Amino acid sequence: MSSIYIPKRALFIYAHPDDIEFGVAGTAALWAKNGCAVKYIVITDGNIGSHEEGMTTQKLAEIRRAEQTAAAEHVGATVKFLGYDDGVLQPTLELRRDLVREIRAHRASVVVCGDPRAFFPRDTYINHPDHRAAATAAVEACFPATNSPLIFPELINEGFAPHDINYVYISHPIDGANCYVDISETVGLKIEALKLHKSQMGDWDPTERILEWSAEIGRKVDFKHAERYRRITLKELLPPEDE
């Protein structure tokens, strides 16, 4: 299916600064542009992503948080950093609890995250273990924990009541894509946001590559540019505008 659905509140959960910009910022920008309250949860500070001489993990974390904040603001989103270390992320119960807290706090109708099954998405790439860990923790937070009063009861004591998510959007699924979001009007914002990650982009201009990728996906559903998902329905909206 191609999607024109605009949720009221969406939470994008990914491992590193720039993961969202590379993968799903076109959708985030489109939804924000149409009134959705879009929030990013960035689990790690991306604090090992540099080979620059003299760089420290603390300094890099500060740089990458600033870049990610600017990138989120550029498309109309807010961002929260959970402060986990880069490169050693695990889908622990602690992380699951942290994500349930964020989902309940935002009252997210949609959670967007990666595919926990994606070890070898193509023959020339091994997916970063942090990506898989973040995706696993996000999916496990979505169900059943987020709407169960008996899992993590301490969250209720903190004021975070159980909450029903409507949909989970799994980005870049290794199979079973059933939802394509037309980002033709926001792909430019996606590229501009990605360029704000200057510590990672260096002298590389990602424009051609991003346009090529999104056009390839779009051709499957007659969109000029698109992002693809496996959309999982947890609580159907009937009709959608009554969310």
KEKE-3310 file (N, C-alpha, C; in steps of 0.2 Angstrom, whole numbers, plus 5000, padded with zeros to 4 digits):
npx = (5004:5002:5005:4996:4993:4993:5000:4995:5004:5021:5034:5051:5063:5080:5097:5109:5115:5111:5106:5092:5091:5098:5089:5074:5070:5063:5050:5047:5049:5038:5027:5028:5026:5013:5007:5009:5015:5031:5044:5061:5070:5085:5096:5110:5125:5133:5146:5158:5161:5172:5188:5197:5211:5215:5202:5189:5178:5169:5169:5165:5153:5146:5147:5140:5127:5123:5123:5113:5102:5100:5097:5085:5077:5077:5068:5056:5055:5057:5070:5076:5090:5096:5108:5116:5131:5140:5142:5142:5129:5115:5100:5093:5083:5083:5085:5073:5064:5066:5063:5049:5045:5047:5038:5026:5026:5026:5014:5013:5006:5011:5026:5041:5054:5070:5073:5074:5079:5088:5103:5111:5108:5112:5124:5136:5137:5137:5126:5126:5129:5123:5112:5103:5101:5095:5083:5078:5075:5066:5055:5051:5048:5036:5026:5022:5023:5021:5007:5003:4999:5005:5018:5034:5029:5033:5034:5021:5020:5028:5021:5018:5006:4999:4998:4991:4998:4995:5001:5016:5030:5041:5057:5065:5063:5068:5061:5044:5038:5025:5020:5022:5029:5026:5038:5041:5039:5047:5060:5070:5072:5076:5088:5095:5094:5102:5115:5118:5125:5139:5151:5151:5148:5159:5168:5159:5145:5129:5118:5116:5116:5106:5094:5095:5093:5080:5072:5073:5066:5053:5049:5043:5030:5025:5029:5039:5049:5052:5050:5051:5042:5038:5022:5015:5000:4994:4983:4969:4964:4949:4938:4954:4955:4949:4958)
npy = (4994:5011:5026:5039:5043:5053:5053:5058:5059:5054:5043:5042:5029:5026:5021:5029:5047:5053:5042:5042:5053:5047:5037:5039:5052:5059:5055:5059:5073:5075:5071:5080:5092:5091:5093:5083:5078:5076:5066:5062:5048:5046:5034:5031:5041:5042:5041:5036:5037:5042:5046:5056:5063:5066:5067:5065:5054:5061:5074:5071:5066:5078:5086:5078:5077:5091:5092:5083:5088:5100:5095:5088:5099:5105:5098:5100:5092:5086:5081:5068:5062:5047:5044:5032:5022:5022:5008:4997:4994:4985:4975:4977:4974:4986:4996:4993:4997:5011:5015:5011:5020:5032:5031:5030:5043:5052:5048:5041:5038:5031:5022:5022:5012:5003:4987:4973:4961:4962:4957:4955:4965:4967:4960:4967:4972:4973:4974:4987:4982:4990:4995:4984:4981:4992:4992:4979:4982:4992:4987:4977:4985:4991:4981:4968:4978:4992:4994:4988:4987:4979:4976:4983:4991:5002:5013:5017:5023:5033:5041:5038:5032:5016:5014:5013:5009:5013:5010:5001:5006:4998:5002:5000:4986:4969:4960:4959:4973:4984:4996:5012:5028:5043:5054:5064:5078:5082:5076:5085:5092:5081:5078:5090:5090:5079:5084:5092:5084:5086:5082:5069:5068:5075:5080:5074:5075:5070:5071:5065:5051:5049:5054:5045:5032:5035:5037:5025:5016:5023:5020:5008:5010:5021:5033:5048:5050:5040:5032:5016:5004:4991:4990:4987:4983:4987:4993:4996:5011:5017:5028:5034:5048:5050:5047)
npz = (5000:4997:5007:5014:5026:5041:5056:5073:5083:5083:5086:5083:5084:5085:5084:5082:5081:5065:5059:5057:5048:5037:5034:5036:5037:5028:5029:5042:5040:5032:5039:5050:5044:5041:5053:5062:5078:5080:5086:5090:5096:5101:5104:5107:5109:5098:5100:5096:5083:5075:5067:5070:5075:5091:5095:5107:5116:5124:5119:5106:5107:5112:5100:5091:5097:5095:5081:5078:5085:5078:5065:5067:5071:5059:5051:5058:5070:5087:5098:5109:5119:5124:5129:5129:5127:5111:5100:5108:5111:5119:5118:5131:5147:5154:5144:5136:5146:5147:5134:5134:5143:5136:5125:5131:5137:5126:5121:5109:5093:5083:5081:5074:5068:5066:5057:5066:5061:5052:5048:5037:5025:5012:5000:5002:5014:5032:5044:5057:5074:5084:5077:5075:5089:5094:5086:5090:5104:5102:5096:5105:5115:5110:5111:5122:5131:5132:5133:5144:5161:5171:5168:5171:5182:5190:5181:5180:5193:5191:5184:5171:5161:5155:5137:5121:5106:5089:5076:5071:5062:5052:5046:5031:5028:5028:5021:5015:5014:5015:5015:5008:5009:5002:4998:4990:4991:5002:5001:4999:5011:5019:5014:5016:5030:5033:5029:5039:5048:5050:5055:5051:5038:5031:5017:5008:4998:5000:4991:4978:4981:4990:4983:4973:4979:4985:4974:4968:4976:4976:4963:4963:4967:4959:4964:4964:4974:4988:5004:5012:5021:5033:5039:5054:5061:5077:5084:5075:5067:5065:5059:5052:5055:5067:5077)
capx = (5000:5005:5002:4995:4991:4997:4998:4995:5010:5025:5041:5056:5068:5085:5103:5114:5114:5111:5102:5085:5092:5099:5084:5067:5069:5058:5043:5047:5047:5031:5022:5028:5024:5006:5004:5011:5020:5037:5049:5066:5073:5092:5098:5117:5128:5137:5153:5165:5161:5177:5195:5200:5216:5214:5195:5187:5171:5165:5169:5162:5146:5143:5146:5134:5121:5122:5121:5107:5097:5099:5094:5078:5073:5076:5062:5051:5055:5061:5074:5079:5095:5096:5115:5120:5137:5140:5146:5141:5122:5112:5093:5092:5077:5084:5083:5066:5060:5068:5059:5042:5044:5047:5032:5020:5026:5024:5008:5014:5001:5015:5033:5045:5061:5073:5071:5079:5081:5093:5110:5115:5103:5114:5130:5142:5136:5135:5122:5129:5125:5118:5105:5099:5099:5090:5077:5075:5072:5060:5049:5049:5044:5030:5021:5016:5025:5018:5000:5002:5000:5009:5025:5037:5024:5037:5033:5015:5021:5032:5016:5017:5001:4999:4996:4990:5001:4991:5005:5023:5033:5048:5060:5070:5062:5072:5055:5037:5036:5018:5018:5027:5027:5028:5042:5043:5040:5051:5066:5075:5073:5079:5095:5098:5095:5108:5121:5120:5129:5145:5156:5151:5148:5165:5167:5154:5138:5125:5112:5115:5115:5099:5090:5095:5089:5072:5069:5072:5060:5047:5047:5039:5023:5024:5031:5045:5053:5048:5053:5047:5041:5033:5018:5012:4994:4992:4976:4967:4960:4943:4942:4960:4955:4947:4963)
capy = (5000:5018:5029:5046:5043:5057:5052:5064:5059:5049:5043:5038:5027:5024:5020:5035:5053:5053:5036:5045:5057:5043:5032:5040:5059:5061:5053:5063:5079:5075:5071:5086:5097:5091:5093:5078:5080:5071:5066:5057:5046:5044:5030:5032:5048:5041:5044:5032:5038:5047:5044:5062:5063:5070:5067:5061:5052:5066:5080:5069:5066:5085:5088:5074:5080:5097:5091:5079:5093:5105:5091:5087:5105:5107:5095:5101:5087:5087:5075:5067:5058:5043:5044:5026:5022:5019:5002:4992:4994:4979:4976:4975:4976:4993:5000:4992:5001:5018:5016:5011:5027:5038:5030:5033:5050:5055:5045:5040:5033:5027:5021:5021:5010:4998:4980:4969:4955:4964:4956:4956:4967:4966:4956:4971:4976:4970:4980:4989:4979:4995:4996:4978:4981:4997:4989:4974:4985:4996:4982:4974:4990:4992:4976:4971:4982:4999:4995:4983:4990:4975:4976:4990:4995:5008:5018:5020:5027:5039:5045:5036:5027:5012:5017:5009:5011:5011:5006:5001:5006:4995:5004:4996:4979:4964:4958:4961:4980:4985:5003:5017:5035:5048:5060:5069:5085:5083:5073:5090:5093:5076:5079:5096:5088:5075:5088:5095:5080:5088:5077:5062:5069:5077:5083:5070:5077:5064:5072:5061:5045:5049:5054:5038:5027:5036:5036:5017:5014:5026:5017:5002:5012:5026:5040:5051:5048:5036:5028:5010:5001:4986:4993:4983:4986:4985:4995:4999:5017:5017:5030:5037:5055:5050:5045)
capz = (5000:4998:5013:5015:5033:5045:5063:5077:5087:5080:5089:5079:5088:5082:5088:5082:5077:5058:5057:5055:5042:5031:5032:5037:5038:5023:5032:5048:5038:5029:5045:5054:5039:5041:5059:5067:5083:5078:5091:5089:5102:5099:5110:5109:5107:5092:5102:5094:5076:5072:5067:5070:5080:5097:5097:5113:5116:5127:5114:5100:5109:5111:5093:5087:5099:5092:5074:5078:5087:5072:5060:5069:5071:5052:5048:5062:5075:5093:5099:5115:5119:5130:5132:5129:5123:5104:5098:5113:5113:5119:5119:5138:5150:5156:5138:5135:5150:5145:5128:5135:5146:5131:5121:5135:5138:5120:5119:5102:5089:5078:5082:5068:5070:5061:5057:5070:5058:5047:5049:5031:5021:5006:5000:5003:5020:5038:5048:5063:5079:5087:5074:5077:5096:5095:5083:5094:5110:5101:5094:5111:5119:5108:5113:5125:5137:5132:5135:5150:5168:5175:5166:5173:5186:5192:5177:5182:5199:5189:5180:5164:5161:5149:5131:5115:5099:5083:5071:5071:5055:5052:5040:5027:5030:5024:5017:5018:5014:5013:5015:5005:5010:4996:5001:4985:4993:5008:5001:4999:5018:5021:5012:5020:5037:5033:5028:5045:5052:5046:5058:5048:5030:5029:5011:5004:4997:5000:4988:4973:4983:4993:4977:4969:4984:4986:4967:4966:4980:4973:4956:4964:4968:4955:4967:4962:4979:4993:5009:5012:5028:5035:5044:5058:5065:5083:5085:5069:5068:5061:5054:5054:5057:5074:5082)
cpx = (5004:5001:5002:4993:4996:4995:4998:5002:5015:5032:5045:5062:5074:5092:5107:5111:5115:5108:5095:5086:5094:5093:5077:5065:5064:5051:5042:5045:5040:5026:5022:5025:5016:5003:5005:5016:5026:5042:5054:5069:5080:5095:5105:5119:5132:5144:5159:5165:5166:5184:5199:5205:5215:5206:5194:5180:5166:5164:5165:5154:5142:5142:5140:5128:5119:5120:5114:5101:5095:5096:5087:5074:5072:5070:5056:5050:5059:5065:5076:5084:5095:5103:5118:5126:5136:5144:5145:5133:5119:5104:5091:5085:5077:5082:5076:5062:5060:5063:5051:5040:5043:5040:5026:5020:5024:5017:5008:5009:5005:5022:5036:5052:5064:5070:5076:5082:5087:5100:5114:5110:5105:5121:5136:5141:5134:5132:5125:5125:5121:5112:5101:5097:5094:5083:5074:5072:5066:5054:5047:5046:5037:5024:5025:5017:5022:5011:4998:5004:5004:5016:5028:5032:5027:5035:5026:5016:5025:5027:5015:5012:5001:4996:4996:4993:4996:4995:5013:5026:5040:5051:5065:5069:5066:5067:5049:5035:5029:5016:5024:5024:5030:5032:5045:5044:5044:5058:5072:5077:5077:5087:5099:5099:5101:5115:5123:5124:5136:5151:5157:5151:5155:5164:5162:5148:5134:5119:5111:5113:5108:5094:5089:5091:5082:5069:5068:5066:5053:5045:5042:5031:5021:5024:5038:5050:5049:5053:5048:5047:5037:5029:5014:5006:4993:4985:4974:4963:4955:4938:4948:4959:4952:4952:4963)
cpy = (5006:5022:5037:5048:5048:5056:5058:5065:5053:5049:5039:5036:5024:5024:5026:5041:5051:5047:5038:5048:5052:5039:5035:5047:5062:5060:5058:5070:5080:5075:5077:5092:5097:5090:5088:5080:5074:5072:5061:5055:5043:5040:5031:5039:5048:5043:5040:5033:5043:5044:5050:5062:5068:5070:5063:5059:5057:5072:5078:5069:5073:5087:5084:5076:5086:5096:5088:5084:5098:5101:5090:5093:5107:5104:5096:5096:5090:5081:5074:5061:5054:5042:5037:5026:5019:5013:4996:4991:4987:4980:4974:4977:4984:4997:4999:4997:5008:5019:5016:5018:5032:5037:5032:5040:5054:5053:5044:5035:5029:5027:5019:5018:5005:4991:4976:4963:4956:4964:4958:4958:4967:4963:4960:4974:4972:4975:4981:4985:4983:4996:4990:4979:4986:4995:4984:4977:4989:4992:4979:4978:4991:4987:4970:4976:4989:4999:4990:4987:4986:4974:4983:4994:5002:5014:5021:5025:5033:5044:5043:5030:5022:5015:5013:5013:5009:5007:5007:5001:5004:4997:5000:4989:4974:4960:4960:4968:4980:4992:5008:5024:5039:5054:5064:5076:5087:5079:5079:5092:5087:5076:5085:5094:5084:5078:5091:5091:5081:5084:5071:5063:5071:5081:5080:5074:5071:5065:5067:5054:5044:5050:5048:5033:5028:5035:5029:5014:5017:5023:5011:5004:5019:5033:5042:5049:5045:5033:5022:5007:4994:4988:4987:4986:4983:4987:4999:5006:5017:5023:5033:5044:5055:5048:5050)
cpz = (5000:5003:5012:5022:5037:5052:5067:5081:5085:5084:5085:5083:5085:5086:5088:5079:5069:5055:5054:5048:5036:5029:5032:5038:5033:5026:5038:5046:5035:5034:5049:5050:5039:5048:5064:5072:5083:5083:5090:5096:5099:5105:5112:5107:5101:5094:5101:5086:5073:5072:5068:5076:5085:5099:5103:5113:5119:5122:5108:5101:5109:5104:5090:5090:5096:5085:5074:5080:5081:5066:5061:5069:5063:5049:5053:5068:5081:5094:5107:5115:5125:5133:5133:5125:5116:5104:5103:5115:5113:5121:5126:5141:5152:5150:5136:5139:5148:5138:5129:5139:5141:5126:5125:5136:5132:5118:5111:5099:5084:5081:5076:5071:5065:5061:5061:5067:5053:5049:5043:5025:5014:5006:5002:5010:5026:5042:5055:5069:5083:5084:5075:5084:5097:5092:5087:5100:5108:5099:5101:5116:5117:5110:5116:5131:5138:5135:5141:5157:5172:5173:5167:5177:5189:5188:5178:5188:5197:5185:5173:5163:5155:5143:5125:5109:5094:5078:5073:5063:5055:5046:5037:5029:5026:5019:5019:5018:5011:5014:5012:5006:5005:4999:4996:4987:4999:5007:5001:5007:5021:5020:5016:5027:5038:5033:5034:5050:5049:5049:5054:5040:5028:5022:5006:5004:4996:4995:4982:4975:4986:4988:4974:4973:4984:4979:4966:4970:4978:4967:4957:4965:4964:4959:4964:4967:4985:4998:5010:5019:5028:5040:5048:5062:5071:5086:5079:5071:5063:5063:5056:5057:5065:5079:5088)
residu = (MET:SER:SER:ILE:TYR:ILE:PRO:LYS:ARG:ALA:LEU:PHE:ILE:TYR:ALA:HIS:PRO:ASP:ASP:ILE:GLU:PHE:GLY:VAL:ALA:GLY:THR:ALA:ALA:LEU:TRP:ALA:LYS:ASN:GLY:CYS:ALA:VAL:LYS:TYR:ILE:VAL:ILE:THR:ASP:GLY:ASN:ILE:GLY:SER:HIS:GLU:GLU:GLY:MET:THR:THR:GLN:LYS:LEU:ALA:GLU:ILE:ARG:ARG:ALA:GLU:GLN:THR:ALA:ALA:ALA:GLU:HIS:VAL:GLY:ALA:THR:VAL:LYS:PHE:LEU:GLY:TYR:ASP:ASP:GLY:VAL:LEU:GLN:PRO:THR:LEU:GLU:LEU:ARG:ARG:ASP:LEU:VAL:ARG:GLU:ILE:ARG:ALA:HIS:ARG:ALA:SER:VAL:VAL:VAL:CYS:GLY:ASP:PRO:ARG:ALA:PHE:PHE:PRO:ARG:ASP:THR:TYR:ILE:ASN:HIS:PRO:ASP:HIS:ARG:ALA:ALA:ALA:THR:ALA:ALA:VAL:GLU:ALA:CYS:PHE:PRO:ALA:THR:ASN:SER:PRO:LEU:ILE:PHE:PRO:GLU:LEU:ILE:ASN:GLU:GLY:PHE:ALA:PRO:HIS:ASP:ILE:ASN:TYR:VAL:TYR:ILE:SER:HIS:PRO:ILE:ASP:GLY:ALA:ASN:CYS:TYR:VAL:ASP:ILE:SER:GLU:THR:VAL:GLY:LEU:LYS:ILE:GLU:ALA:LEU:LYS:LEU:HIS:LYS:SER:GLN:MET:GLY:ASP:TRP:ASP:PRO:THR:GLU:ARG:ILE:LEU:GLU:TRP:SER:ALA:GLU:ILE:GLY:ARG:LYS:VAL:ASP:PHE:LYS:HIS:ALA:GLU:ARG:TYR:ARG:ARG:ILE:THR:LEU:LYS:GLU:LEU:LEU:PRO:PRO:GLU:ASP:GLU)
# end
